[in-house]
Amino acid sequence: MLERFHVPADIAVHVMPDDMFATVTDIFLKMGMSEDDAKQSADVLVYADVRGIESHGVSNMLRRYVESFAQNGINPKPNVRVVREMAAAATIDCDSGHGLVVGPQAMQMAIDRAKDYGIGTVTAMNGRHFGACAYHAAMALEHDMIGLAMTTGGLNVLPVHGAEPRVGLNPIGIAAPTKNEPPFIFDASMSSVAGNKIVLAQRLGVPVMGGWIADGDGNPIMQEQQVPEKWAMLPSGATREMGAHKGFSLAMMVEILCGLLGGTGAGTNRSMGAAHHFVAYNIEAFTDVNSFKEMMDDYMRELQDTRPAPGHDRVVYAGLPEHEEEIERRENGIPYHPEVIDWFRETCGELDIDWRLTKE
């Protein structure tokens, strides 16, 4: 998480992960989910928070999920079914089930197939928001596999030189195991930044950087400023000259592998909610597992040992800062904005849920 999105230390309210997990589980139970599904959903959200991925933790996502349950947008007890399959591949119908539950189920299906066939892949359609891609991709690590997860995010990203959104935020997550070093875990939208970061900027009253968004006419805003009334996301790279065609094309790839491969369309022609795509690569099918993990360690250390450019303290790779953040937050608690705690206080009161998050 970029520094501008961290809750200021002087107002942050720290909550221990176990207390937040229990509270979120109780909220999902009140939404009609089974105990196992409620715990699974809470695990995805708290995973994001303890690793510093606030854009996909409880602060932004939980209230959206509660609203969706209230509007019958999420099915609390879905009948998830396989609609097409071959040995190593399958397409499933999520039956509007919570993505925080069905996503892990689909990733586990890919992992199970990879155990038998070296690779497993599952496309999921008729789904709902599945949280941080990193969670699903990282499920492969304990099985000595590489995990890949992607999903069609909100349709709010402009094509290069376009004035109307035509692709989603469309994050991609990939996780590769190591032996002793923190694993490589990459998770990023193919937009300039995650859309929820703009929501965070509005909540915290901080400006967004140049190259993140465009104005209502599609003109890239290249100077740091507050979020205007009308805006749209730019693809990663911001402008054609800065490589936006790469982010735009990767976002298109996600539309194809998730929506079109699942048979539910792409862009403005999407139907049946969110679509996801998962892949598990069984390292043993390609090379020796121990050698792979040792080489990963060597590579991760080489990156960390790289001489930093002037003005920078060190070089990091995706997954290392999050690993360090998790150690800190599991020991000292997750910092939340007071407005988030106020929402929990109100919601817990309305739902008659025990208050655990702060000392009264």
C-alpha positions as semicolon CSV with decimal commas, in nm:
position;residue;x (nm);y (nm);z (nm)
1;M;0,000;0,000;0,000
2;L;0,137;0,340;-0,096
3;E;0,222;0,564;0,197
4;R;-0,049;0,820;0,110
5;F;-0,313;0,556;0,179
6;H;-0,194;0,456;0,523
7;V;-0,418;0,574;0,804
8;P;-0,235;0,857;0,991
9;A;-0,071;0,711;1,301
10;D;-0,218;0,974;1,531
11;I;-0,578;0,871;1,454
12;A;-0,539;0,500;1,369
13;V;-0,738;0,251;1,576
14;H;-0,551;-0,079;1,608
15;V;-0,748;-0,403;1,610
16;M;-0,599;-0,749;1,657
17;P;-0,655;-0,978;1,356
18;D;-0,835;-1,247;1,558
19;D;-1,087;-0,993;1,688
20;M;-1,154;-0,861;1,340
21;F;-1,183;-1,215;1,202
22;A;-1,443;-1,307;1,467
23;T;-1,643;-0,989;1,408
24;V;-1,645;-1,024;1,029
25;T;-1,744;-1,390;1,063
26;D;-2,039;-1,288;1,281
27;I;-2,149;-1,030;1,023
28;F;-2,141;-1,285;0,743
29;L;-2,339;-1,530;0,958
30;K;-2,604;-1,262;0,996
31;M;-2,611;-1,238;0,616
32;G;-2,728;-1,599;0,603
33;M;-2,401;-1,775;0,521
34;S;-2,303;-2,109;0,673
35;E;-2,040;-2,104;0,946
36;D;-1,771;-2,251;0,719
37;D;-1,847;-2,003;0,441
38;A;-1,857;-1,710;0,683
39;K;-1,516;-1,805;0,822
40;Q;-1,374;-1,850;0,471
41;S;-1,501;-1,507;0,368
42;A;-1,361;-1,344;0,681
43;D;-1,025;-1,511;0,618
44;V;-0,994;-1,353;0,274
45;L;-1,070;-1,004;0,406
46;V;-0,842;-1,026;0,710
47;Y;-0,564;-1,168;0,490
48;A;-0,578;-0,848;0,287
49;D;-0,570;-0,628;0,597
50;V;-0,282;-0,801;0,774
51;R;-0,073;-0,777;0,458
52;G;-0,146;-0,407;0,412
53;I;-0,381;-0,447;0,115
54;E;-0,638;-0,209;0,264
55;S;-0,805;-0,152;-0,072
56;H;-0,939;-0,509;-0,053
57;G;-0,981;-0,548;0,322
58;V;-1,274;-0,480;0,549
59;S;-1,250;-0,100;0,521
60;N;-1,369;-0,087;0,162
61;M;-1,520;-0,422;0,083
62;L;-1,725;-0,541;0,381
63;R;-1,985;-0,265;0,368
64;R;-2,024;-0,325;-0,007
65;Y;-2,083;-0,695;0,058
66;V;-2,339;-0,624;0,331
67;E;-2,526;-0,390;0,096
68;S;-2,518;-0,653;-0,179
69;F;-2,657;-0,922;0,051
70;A;-2,937;-0,684;0,150
71;Q;-3,022;-0,629;-0,216
72;N;-3,008;-1,004;-0,295
73;G;-2,699;-0,943;-0,507
74;I;-2,502;-1,221;-0,334
75;N;-2,650;-1,567;-0,283
76;P;-2,553;-1,674;0,072
77;K;-2,607;-2,045;-0,001
78;P;-2,516;-2,102;-0,368
79;N;-2,537;-2,428;-0,558
80;V;-2,195;-2,421;-0,725
81;R;-2,178;-2,665;-1,015
82;V;-1,945;-2,774;-1,291
83;V;-2,099;-2,696;-1,629
84;R;-1,815;-2,812;-1,856
85;E;-1,491;-3,001;-1,791
86;M;-1,204;-3,206;-1,922
87;A;-0,931;-3,374;-1,720
88;A;-0,727;-3,065;-1,631
89;A;-0,985;-2,791;-1,693
90;A;-1,335;-2,693;-1,590
91;T;-1,590;-2,413;-1,601
92;I;-1,814;-2,363;-1,300
93;D;-2,134;-2,168;-1,239
94;C;-2,100;-1,977;-0,910
95;D;-2,478;-1,933;-0,876
96;S;-2,419;-1,573;-0,760
97;G;-2,224;-1,706;-0,462
98;H;-1,987;-1,489;-0,263
99;G;-1,655;-1,470;-0,446
100;L;-1,471;-1,496;-0,114
101;V;-1,609;-1,850;-0,089
102;V;-1,640;-1,968;-0,447
103;G;-1,301;-1,824;-0,548
104;P;-1,109;-2,045;-0,304
105;Q;-1,323;-2,342;-0,404
106;A;-1,236;-2,289;-0,771
107;M;-0,865;-2,242;-0,694
108;Q;-0,869;-2,564;-0,494
109;M;-1,026;-2,740;-0,793
110;A;-0,737;-2,615;-1,009
111;I;-0,485;-2,735;-0,749
112;D;-0,646;-3,079;-0,730
113;R;-0,630;-3,116;-1,107
114;A;-0,268;-3,002;-1,112
115;K;-0,179;-3,280;-0,869
116;D;-0,292;-3,534;-1,127
117;Y;-0,214;-3,362;-1,457
118;G;0,068;-3,115;-1,383
119;I;-0,156;-2,819;-1,452
120;G;-0,512;-2,737;-1,355
121;T;-0,730;-2,449;-1,464
122;V;-1,082;-2,337;-1,378
123;T;-1,293;-2,056;-1,516
124;A;-1,581;-1,938;-1,299
125;M;-1,883;-1,746;-1,426
126;N;-2,195;-1,598;-1,267
127;G;-1,980;-1,493;-0,974
128;R;-1,935;-1,200;-0,739
129;H;-1,636;-0,997;-0,622
130;F;-1,368;-1,234;-0,490
131;G;-1,143;-1,000;-0,293
132;A;-0,766;-0,987;-0,333
133;C;-0,624;-1,199;-0,615
134;A;-0,321;-1,268;-0,397
135;Y;-0,523;-1,481;-0,157
136;H;-0,632;-1,724;-0,428
137;A;-0,297;-1,739;-0,605
138;A;-0,115;-1,797;-0,275
139;M;-0,326;-2,105;-0,201
140;A;-0,097;-2,293;-0,441
141;L;0,219;-2,225;-0,239
142;E;0,167;-2,489;0,029
143;H;0,127;-2,748;-0,247
144;D;0,462;-2,658;-0,410
145;M;0,275;-2,504;-0,700
146;I;0,266;-2,169;-0,877
147;G;-0,075;-2,008;-0,855
148;L;-0,239;-1,766;-1,097
149;A;-0,571;-1,589;-1,037
150;M;-0,752;-1,312;-1,222
151;T;-1,097;-1,159;-1,229
152;T;-1,309;-0,909;-1,418
153;G;-1,316;-0,599;-1,200
154;G;-1,546;-0,302;-1,226
155;L;-1,590;-0,176;-1,583
156;N;-1,430;0,161;-1,520
157;V;-1,110;0,168;-1,728
158;L;-1,068;0,362;-2,051
159;P;-0,906;0,207;-2,356
160;V;-0,604;0,394;-2,488
161;H;-0,729;0,718;-2,651
162;G;-1,086;0,634;-2,544
163;A;-1,337;0,846;-2,353
164;E;-1,567;0,562;-2,242
165;P;-1,475;0,266;-2,017
166;R;-1,444;-0,059;-2,210
167;V;-1,238;-0,286;-1,984
168;G;-1,245;-0,365;-1,615
169;L;-0,988;-0,301;-1,346
170;N;-0,909;-0,669;-1,403
171;P;-0,643;-0,763;-1,145
172;I;-0,396;-1,046;-1,193
173;G;-0,233;-1,233;-0,906
174;I;0,056;-1,475;-0,921
175;A;0,237;-1,657;-0,641
176;A;0,557;-1,866;-0,661
177;P;0,703;-2,062;-0,368
178;T;1,047;-2,017;-0,217
179;K;1,244;-2,226;0,031
180;N;1,351;-1,974;0,298
181;E;1,283;-1,627;0,158
182;P;0,934;-1,472;0,160
183;P;0,750;-1,603;-0,148
184;F;0,690;-1,394;-0,457
185;I;0,325;-1,282;-0,449
186;F;0,219;-1,025;-0,708
187;D;-0,130;-0,879;-0,716
188;A;-0,224;-0,573;-0,920
189;S;-0,504;-0,441;-1,134
190;M;-0,434;-0,368;-1,496
191;S;-0,558;-0,016;-1,436
192;S;-0,323;0,256;-1,320
193;V;-0,405;0,166;-0,959
194;A;-0,678;-0,039;-0,791
195;G;-1,010;0,140;-0,816
196;N;-1,058;0,113;-0,441
197;K;-0,752;0,332;-0,396
198;I;-0,950;0,619;-0,545
199;V;-1,221;0,551;-0,287
200;L;-0,953;0,550;-0,018
201;A;-0,817;0,881;-0,147
202;Q;-1,164;1,034;-0,126
203;R;-1,215;0,904;0,229
204;L;-0,877;1,025;0,351
205;G;-0,898;1,353;0,159
206;V;-0,564;1,298;-0,013
207;P;-0,486;1,383;-0,376
208;V;-0,435;1,121;-0,646
209;M;-0,116;1,115;-0,846
210;G;-0,090;1,222;-1,206
211;G;-0,154;0,938;-1,450
212;W;-0,408;0,755;-1,236
213;I;-0,736;0,888;-1,370
214;A;-0,888;1,083;-1,659
215;D;-1,150;1,355;-1,650
216;G;-1,504;1,314;-1,777
217;D;-1,392;1,365;-2,138
218;G;-1,119;1,101;-2,122
219;N;-0,828;1,343;-2,091
220;P;-0,555;1,190;-1,873
221;I;-0,496;1,400;-1,561
222;M;-0,118;1,413;-1,536
223;Q;-0,085;1,644;-1,236
224;E;-0,149;1,547;-0,873
225;Q;-0,489;1,673;-0,761
226;Q;-0,806;1,589;-0,571
227;V;-1,048;1,346;-0,735
228;P;-1,286;1,544;-0,962
229;E;-1,662;1,489;-0,971
230;K;-1,647;1,297;-1,300
231;W;-1,356;1,065;-1,365
232;A;-1,255;0,727;-1,507
233;M;-0,956;0,501;-1,452
234;L;-0,662;0,495;-1,688
235;P;-0,495;0,166;-1,784
236;S;-0,158;0,088;-1,633
237;G;0,090;0,318;-1,803
238;A;-0,155;0,610;-1,821
239;T;-0,080;0,723;-2,178
240;R;0,026;0,554;-2,502
241;E;0,367;0,718;-2,480
242;M;0,416;0,575;-2,131
243;G;0,303;0,222;-2,217
244;A;-0,072;0,230;-2,153
245;H;-0,125;-0,005;-2,448
246;K;0,038;-0,277;-2,235
247;G;-0,194;-0,233;-1,938
248;F;-0,494;-0,202;-2,170
249;S;-0,405;-0,522;-2,357
250;L;-0,346;-0,716;-2,035
251;A;-0,686;-0,599;-1,914
252;M;-0,831;-0,729;-2,240
253;M;-0,656;-1,063;-2,178
254;V;-0,839;-1,091;-1,845
255;E;-1,171;-1,012;-2,014
256;I;-1,099;-1,294;-2,260
257;L;-0,976;-1,559;-2,013
258;C;-1,249;-1,486;-1,758
259;G;-1,558;-1,358;-1,936
260;L;-1,532;-1,492;-2,289
261;L;-1,379;-1,827;-2,190
262;G;-1,658;-1,865;-1,935
263;G;-1,918;-1,784;-2,201
264;T;-2,052;-1,464;-2,042
265;G;-1,903;-1,192;-2,260
266;A;-1,654;-0,909;-2,222
267;G;-1,659;-0,535;-2,172
268;T;-2,003;-0,376;-2,196
269;N;-2,138;-0,711;-2,320
270;R;-2,065;-0,887;-1,990
271;S;-2,352;-1,079;-1,835
272;M;-2,409;-1,287;-1,519
273;G;-2,186;-1,094;-1,281
274;A;-1,812;-1,130;-1,229
275;A;-1,601;-1,396;-1,398
276;H;-1,277;-1,544;-1,266
277;H;-0,993;-1,757;-1,396
278;F;-0,754;-1,974;-1,194
279;V;-0,446;-2,178;-1,286
280;A;-0,222;-2,402;-1,076
281;Y;0,116;-2,519;-1,206
282;N;0,255;-2,826;-1,032
283;I;0,628;-2,752;-1,021
284;E;0,709;-3,122;-0,993
285;A;0,568;-3,173;-1,343
286;F;0,822;-2,928;-1,487
287;T;1,136;-2,945;-1,273
288;D;1,273;-3,059;-0,937
289;V;1,078;-2,882;-0,662
290;N;1,368;-2,836;-0,421
291;S;1,595;-2,697;-0,693
292;F;1,322;-2,460;-0,806
293;K;1,270;-2,324;-0,455
294;E;1,643;-2,287;-0,396
295;M;1,677;-2,096;-0,724
296;M;1,385;-1,879;-0,620
297;D;1,567;-1,802;-0,295
298;D;1,881;-1,710;-0,489
299;Y;1,680;-1,480;-0,713
300;M;1,492;-1,314;-0,429
301;R;1,818;-1,249;-0,242
302;E;1,983;-1,113;-0,555
303;L;1,700;-0,865;-0,595
304;Q;1,727;-0,756;-0,232
305;D;2,104;-0,719;-0,266
306;T;2,069;-0,491;-0,568
307;R;2,233;-0,153;-0,514
308;P;1,948;0,098;-0,466
309;A;1,918;0,408;-0,680
310;P;1,986;0,746;-0,515
311;G;1,712;0,846;-0,275
312;H;1,603;0,490;-0,205
313;D;1,695;0,262;0,083
314;R;1,656;-0,077;-0,079
315;V;1,512;-0,290;-0,358
316;V;1,211;-0,510;-0,282
317;Y;1,000;-0,757;-0,478
318;A;0,627;-0,825;-0,470
319;G;0,542;-1,012;-0,153
320;L;0,834;-0,893;0,061
321;P;0,679;-0,570;0,199
322;E;0,351;-0,752;0,256
323;H;0,536;-1,027;0,446
324;E;0,697;-0,767;0,669
325;E;0,366;-0,585;0,718
326;E;0,198;-0,908;0,822
327;I;0,456;-0,969;1,095
328;E;0,402;-0,617;1,230
329;R;0,023;-0,625;1,216
330;R;-0,018;-0,968;1,369
331;E;0,185;-0,849;1,664
332;N;0,052;-0,495;1,706
333;G;-0,286;-0,499;1,536
334;I;-0,430;-0,369;1,210
335;P;-0,460;0,012;1,189
336;Y;-0,806;0,131;1,087
337;H;-0,947;0,475;1,019
338;P;-1,192;0,588;1,292
339;E;-1,467;0,612;1,028
340;V;-1,429;0,239;0,965
341;I;-1,458;0,162;1,337
342;D;-1,768;0,382;1,353
343;W;-1,923;0,177;1,072
344;F;-1,849;-0,145;1,258
345;R;-1,994;-0,004;1,580
346;E;-2,317;0,093;1,404
347;T;-2,340;-0,233;1,209
348;C;-2,268;-0,454;1,510
349;G;-2,534;-0,268;1,704
350;E;-2,792;-0,311;1,429
351;L;-2,713;-0,682;1,392
352;D;-2,683;-0,750;1,767
353;I;-2,322;-0,867;1,740
354;D;-2,083;-0,867;2,035
355;W;-1,837;-0,574;2,030
356;R;-1,475;-0,694;2,024
357;L;-1,283;-0,438;1,823
358;T;-1,194;-0,179;2,086
359;K;-1,188;-0,155;2,464
360;E;-1,491;0,032;2,595
